[in-house]
Amino acid sequence: MTETIATPTISRTIDARGSFCPGPLMELIRAIREGAVGDVLEVYSSDRGSKTDIPKWVEKAGHNLIGVFERDGYDAVVVEKLR
Amino acid sequence: MDRIVILGGGVGGTLVANLLVKKLRRRMDRGEATITIVDASGEHTYQPGFMYIAMGGERAEHLKRPERSLLDKRVTLVVGEVEKVEEETRLVRLAGGEVVGYDHLVIASGSRILPEEIEHFEQEAHHFYSAEAARRLRTALDGFKGGRIVIGIASMPYKCPPAPLEVAFLIESELRERGLRDKTEMHFCSPIGRAFTIESVSEMATPILEQKGIELHTFVNVEAIDPERKVVLSLEGEEFPYDLLILVPPHKGAQFVIDSGLAPAPGGWLPTDRHTLQVGGRPNVYALGDATDLPLSKAGSTAHFEAPVVAERIAATVEGRTVAKKHGSYEGKVMCFFEIGDGKGTLLQFDYDHPPKPPRPNQLWHLGKIVFNKTYWHTVPKGRV
């Protein structure tokens, strides 16, 4: 996905680069637990599995996947906490 | 004088101490180097045996030995709880006020279980991460007459990643033998999108779950336990009713590593170089075993294969030489047996670059695990294997 949509205001950035699956997902889950409804969380991951694992989890958990953005050597997954 | 201090007398700490003695014996005998282990209990526990208290007639007293009995006589054992590491002064402060100075520090402080982090866990859920909890689970299984068993993992990371699947497989076998399988629904809940973190192991285990009629639920991160309704609630919004609940409790690193600023809260896992095992770029501080943040199994096997690297690197520094090629760098080697039930097992052997290719389950790997468990005391801590 390319960065064509307006970037929302990020409430919290979780830098999980260098961490391997399921590390980035677990970091996001912790941030979701700690955050408030409406928070927009951004997870940086250099693990290729995160690109698919995190969106699947976000769908099951009922949150909003704003996007997966390719950056220089890592992905930024942006998620809005909905409940 | 080189003072080497090792925090923790588990697999990693004990093995590093004994391997260092082999390398530095002459210097130690000349009074040029000392090795001290600081351990909270002074007892060495073979934790993989806990599961067999619940599942295989093992007894808690067989799983403990005095740490002193496993150490070379040249190693000093200090029994005390570490409160803080002061890096500026190179001091380890113990709860009783005692202070131990170091030049080289090895942190082998393992992980802690924290069932209390989930409300009602201790009243409602069983686990097998202590001898006492495993005994309680055995009693619950003995009294089980059929119903709904839910096996899950409260949060990651946790010790011995295959253990919850092994327990599911072993309980399923047991219930079949006891004629209770038809009266029992079994559910296995995984916090991630598959049965196991490593894809190849997941691919091996998922068909076995299916064949044994154990329903797999993915992306289940335990949020709460409702003791009135006997239901586990997940963060993802699902509910799992249970008659018997078995949950891996939350795990964290040692509190003192957080308090000393060596590892970030809340997890307390030490930021560890994947090859040198140095902590946060510090040249004289190493970590191994459960205490690290490495993307590997938190298991005795990991510590077992990391220990020679820590010992070699410290010995090279003490002796003022370059690190030997053999054991100079940790490549992520882990090897562990995996119980499948019905007297069968398989083997997980892998490193950073080579995922496991588990062989077809057979009786040999199950027997291998039993033999390893029985011979552990004479082999691993003393560096014989």
HADDOCK unambig.tbl for C-alpha pairs under 7 A between the chains (distance, minus, plus):
assign (segid A and resid 20 and name CA) (segid B and resid 295 and name CA) 6.00 0.50 0.50
assign (segid A and resid 22 and name CA) (segid B and resid 197 and name CA) 6.89 0.50 0.50
assign (segid A and resid 53 and name CA) (segid B and resid 193 and name CA) 6.64 0.50 0.50
assign (segid A and resid 57 and name CA) (segid B and resid 219 and name CA) 6.43 0.50 0.50
assign (segid A and resid 60 and name CA) (segid B and resid 236 and name CA) 6.40 0.50 0.50
assign (segid A and resid 61 and name CA) (segid B and resid 236 and name CA) 4.08 0.50 0.50
assign (segid A and resid 61 and name CA) (segid B and resid 237 and name CA) 6.69 0.50 0.50
